[in-house]
Amino acid sequence: MEGDCLSCMKYLMFVFNFFIFLGGACLLAIGIWVMVDPTGFREIVAANPLLLTGAYILLAMGGLLFLLGFLGCCGAVRENKCLLLFFFLFILIIFLAELSAAILAFIFRENLTREFFTKELTKHYQGNNDTDVFSATWNSVMITFGCCGVNGPEDFKFASVFRLLTLDSEEVPEACCRREPQSRDGVLLSWEECLLGRSLFLNKQGCYTVILNTFETYVYLAGALAIGVLAIELFAMIFAMCLFRGIQ
């Protein structure tokens, strides 16, 4: 009976580790896609040190989970106590780190409101100054998603630094102008008409709504995936410890 229980535990351990292995492979794939994607994400990530760090963390976490899933599968099949203990300790560390990140994300979620982004944009945006990380990131976002400001072109009426630098000669920055195609390499429909605020030649929709609509489904999917990963890691730790104690 004890042998059957141990055998069942071993196979369950293998299954859970296989899912961790697949999860790590998915994170690696997403991290690589973000870094090399030619449609604009690469520019946004490269322009923002925080996003660039996040992309590298995603790659590192994916690689670590990929490796640990593989080690866990090997430890379960071979019934190797050393591999199982190594797996348990690292999964525990990752589990605690992910749990801490989730708690911090929940605590600081108010920093992702429309009002927060509007305040930051009107306070810090400097137009076409690509040496400024904040402005370069916003320019990449507006060009990539075909949007203008947080709420719309009217945001730039209150952008004090932008208005000072342009001497009130431009209603909107060049990044708000419509292009054909809508990409950084696209040709402006009319640069002069756009900077004067003519509605036919600029993107009128705010970036907050565009990005929210684009990523809403993926945010819920990512949240569900994160909960699933945490549950899998928790069960994997339990199975690893039970199997470790059952091996003679």
C-alpha positions as CSV (number, residue, x, y, z in Angstrom):
1,M,0.0,0.0,0.0
2,E,2.8,2.4,0.9
3,G,4.6,1.5,-2.3
4,D,1.4,2.3,-4.4
5,C,1.0,5.6,-2.6
6,L,4.7,6.5,-3.3
7,S,4.3,5.5,-6.9
8,C,1.2,7.7,-7.2
9,M,3.0,10.6,-5.6
10,K,5.9,10.2,-8.0
11,Y,3.7,10.4,-11.0
12,L,1.7,13.4,-9.6
13,M,5.0,15.1,-8.9
14,F,6.1,14.4,-12.5
15,V,2.8,15.9,-13.9
16,F,3.0,19.1,-11.8
17,N,6.7,19.6,-12.8
18,F,5.8,19.0,-16.4
19,F,3.3,21.9,-16.1
20,I,6.0,24.1,-14.5
21,F,8.4,23.1,-17.3
22,L,5.7,24.3,-19.9
23,G,5.1,27.5,-17.9
24,G,8.8,28.3,-17.9
25,A,8.9,27.7,-21.7
26,C,5.9,30.0,-22.2
27,L,7.6,32.8,-20.1
28,L,10.8,32.4,-22.1
29,A,8.8,32.7,-25.3
30,I,7.0,35.8,-24.1
31,G,10.2,37.4,-22.9
32,I,12.0,36.7,-26.2
33,W,8.9,38.0,-28.2
34,V,8.9,41.3,-26.2
35,M,12.6,41.8,-26.8
36,V,12.6,41.1,-30.6
37,D,9.0,42.0,-31.6
38,P,9.3,44.3,-34.7
39,T,5.9,46.0,-34.3
40,G,6.9,48.5,-31.6
41,F,7.2,46.8,-28.2
42,R,10.9,46.5,-28.6
43,E,11.2,50.3,-29.0
44,I,9.0,50.9,-25.9
45,V,10.9,48.4,-23.8
46,A,14.3,49.7,-24.9
47,A,13.3,53.3,-24.2
48,N,12.3,52.5,-20.6
49,P,14.9,51.1,-18.2
50,L,12.2,49.8,-15.9
51,L,10.5,47.9,-18.7
52,L,13.8,46.6,-20.0
53,T,14.6,45.3,-16.5
54,G,11.2,43.7,-16.4
55,A,11.8,41.9,-19.7
56,Y,15.1,40.5,-18.5
57,I,13.5,39.4,-15.2
58,L,10.8,37.6,-17.3
59,L,13.5,35.9,-19.3
60,A,15.4,34.9,-16.2
61,M,12.2,33.6,-14.4
62,G,11.2,31.6,-17.5
63,G,14.6,30.1,-17.8
64,L,14.7,29.2,-14.1
65,L,11.2,27.6,-14.2
66,F,12.2,25.8,-17.3
67,L,15.2,24.3,-15.6
68,L,13.5,23.6,-12.3
69,G,10.6,21.8,-14.1
70,F,13.1,19.6,-15.9
71,L,15.0,18.9,-12.6
72,G,11.7,18.1,-10.8
73,C,10.7,15.7,-13.5
74,C,14.1,14.0,-13.4
75,G,14.0,13.9,-9.6
76,A,10.6,12.3,-9.5
77,V,11.3,9.7,-12.1
78,R,14.7,8.8,-10.7
79,E,13.6,9.2,-7.1
80,N,16.7,11.3,-6.4
81,K,16.5,13.0,-2.9
82,C,19.2,15.5,-3.8
83,L,17.4,16.8,-6.9
84,L,14.1,16.8,-5.0
85,L,15.5,18.9,-2.2
86,F,17.2,21.3,-4.6
87,F,13.9,21.6,-6.5
88,F,11.8,22.2,-3.3
89,L,14.1,25.0,-2.0
90,F,14.2,26.9,-5.3
91,I,10.4,26.5,-5.9
92,L,9.8,27.9,-2.4
93,I,12.0,30.9,-3.1
94,I,10.2,31.6,-6.4
95,F,6.8,31.1,-4.8
96,L,7.6,33.6,-2.1
97,A,9.0,36.1,-4.6
98,E,5.9,35.8,-6.9
99,L,3.6,36.1,-3.9
100,S,5.4,39.3,-2.8
101,A,5.2,40.7,-6.3
102,A,1.5,40.1,-6.4
103,I,0.9,41.8,-3.1
104,L,3.0,44.8,-4.1
105,A,1.1,45.0,-7.5
106,F,-2.2,45.0,-5.6
107,I,-1.0,47.7,-3.1
108,F,0.3,50.0,-5.8
109,R,-2.5,49.4,-8.3
110,E,-3.8,53.0,-7.9
111,N,-0.7,54.2,-9.7
112,L,-2.2,52.8,-12.9
113,T,-5.2,55.0,-13.0
114,R,-6.1,57.4,-15.8
115,E,-5.6,60.4,-13.5
116,F,-2.1,59.2,-12.5
117,F,-1.0,58.9,-16.2
118,T,-2.6,62.3,-17.1
119,K,-0.8,64.0,-14.3
120,E,2.6,62.5,-15.2
121,L,2.1,63.3,-18.9
122,T,1.2,67.0,-18.4
123,K,4.0,67.4,-15.9
124,H,7.0,65.7,-17.6
125,Y,6.3,65.3,-21.4
126,Q,8.9,67.2,-23.5
127,G,7.7,66.5,-27.1
128,N,10.2,65.1,-29.6
129,N,13.1,65.1,-27.1
130,D,14.2,61.5,-27.6
131,T,17.0,61.9,-25.0
132,D,14.3,62.0,-22.3
133,V,13.3,58.5,-21.5
134,F,9.8,59.5,-20.4
135,S,9.0,61.4,-23.6
136,A,10.6,58.8,-25.9
137,T,8.5,56.1,-24.2
138,W,5.3,58.1,-24.7
139,N,6.2,58.8,-28.3
140,S,6.7,55.1,-29.0
141,V,3.4,54.3,-27.3
142,M,1.4,56.9,-29.3
143,I,3.0,55.9,-32.6
144,T,2.6,52.2,-32.0
145,F,-1.0,52.3,-30.9
146,G,-2.2,55.2,-33.1
147,C,-3.3,57.3,-30.1
148,C,-2.7,60.7,-28.6
149,G,-2.1,61.6,-25.0
150,V,-3.9,59.8,-22.1
151,N,-7.4,61.0,-22.8
152,G,-6.9,62.6,-26.2
153,P,-5.1,65.6,-27.9
154,E,-6.6,68.0,-25.4
155,D,-4.1,66.7,-22.8
156,F,-1.3,68.7,-24.4
157,K,-3.1,72.0,-23.8
158,F,-2.1,71.5,-20.1
159,A,1.4,70.0,-20.8
160,S,3.4,72.9,-19.4
161,V,6.9,71.7,-20.4
162,F,5.7,70.8,-23.9
163,R,4.0,74.1,-24.4
164,L,7.1,76.0,-23.2
165,L,9.5,74.1,-25.5
166,T,7.3,74.6,-28.5
167,L,6.4,78.2,-27.7
168,D,2.7,77.3,-28.1
169,S,3.3,76.9,-31.9
170,E,2.2,73.2,-31.8
171,E,-1.2,71.9,-30.5
172,V,0.0,68.4,-30.4
173,P,3.4,66.6,-30.7
174,E,4.4,64.9,-34.0
175,A,3.8,61.4,-32.4
176,C,0.1,62.2,-32.4
177,C,0.0,62.6,-36.2
178,R,-1.6,60.0,-38.4
179,R,0.7,57.9,-40.5
180,E,0.4,55.5,-43.4
181,P,1.0,52.9,-42.3
182,Q,0.7,53.6,-38.6
183,S,4.2,52.8,-37.5
184,R,7.4,54.7,-36.9
185,D,8.4,54.2,-40.5
186,G,5.0,55.4,-41.8
187,V,4.7,58.6,-43.8
188,L,2.9,61.5,-42.1
189,L,-0.4,62.4,-43.8
190,S,0.2,66.1,-43.2
191,W,2.7,67.3,-40.7
192,E,1.7,71.0,-40.8
193,E,-2.1,70.3,-40.5
194,C,-1.6,67.8,-37.7
195,L,0.5,70.1,-35.5
196,L,-2.2,72.8,-35.9
197,G,-4.7,70.3,-34.4
198,R,-6.7,69.4,-37.6
199,S,-8.8,66.4,-36.6
200,L,-8.4,64.6,-40.0
201,F,-4.7,64.4,-39.7
202,L,-4.2,63.4,-36.1
203,N,-5.1,60.4,-33.9
204,K,-7.9,61.6,-31.6
205,Q,-8.4,58.6,-29.3
206,G,-6.6,58.6,-26.0
207,C,-3.9,56.0,-25.3
208,Y,-5.4,54.9,-22.0
209,T,-8.6,53.6,-23.7
210,V,-6.8,52.1,-26.6
211,I,-4.3,50.2,-24.5
212,L,-6.9,49.1,-22.0
213,N,-9.1,47.7,-24.7
214,T,-6.1,46.0,-26.4
215,F,-4.8,44.3,-23.2
216,E,-8.0,43.9,-21.1
217,T,-8.4,40.2,-22.2
218,Y,-4.7,39.5,-21.7
219,V,-4.6,41.1,-18.2
220,Y,-7.4,38.7,-17.0
221,L,-5.6,35.9,-18.8
222,A,-2.3,36.8,-17.1
223,G,-4.0,37.0,-13.7
224,A,-5.6,33.6,-14.1
225,L,-2.3,32.2,-15.4
226,A,-0.5,33.6,-12.4
227,I,-2.9,32.1,-9.9
228,G,-2.6,28.8,-11.7
229,V,1.2,28.9,-11.6
230,L,1.1,29.7,-7.9
231,A,-1.2,26.8,-7.2
232,I,0.9,24.4,-9.3
233,E,4.0,25.5,-7.5
234,L,2.4,25.0,-4.1
235,F,1.2,21.5,-5.0
236,A,4.6,20.7,-6.5
237,M,6.3,21.7,-3.2
238,I,4.0,19.5,-1.2
239,F,4.5,16.5,-3.5
240,A,8.3,17.0,-3.6
241,M,8.4,17.0,0.2
242,C,6.2,14.0,0.5
243,L,8.2,12.1,-2.1
244,F,11.4,13.1,-0.4
245,R,10.3,11.7,2.9
246,G,8.9,8.5,1.3
247,I,12.2,7.7,-0.5
248,Q,14.5,5.4,1.6
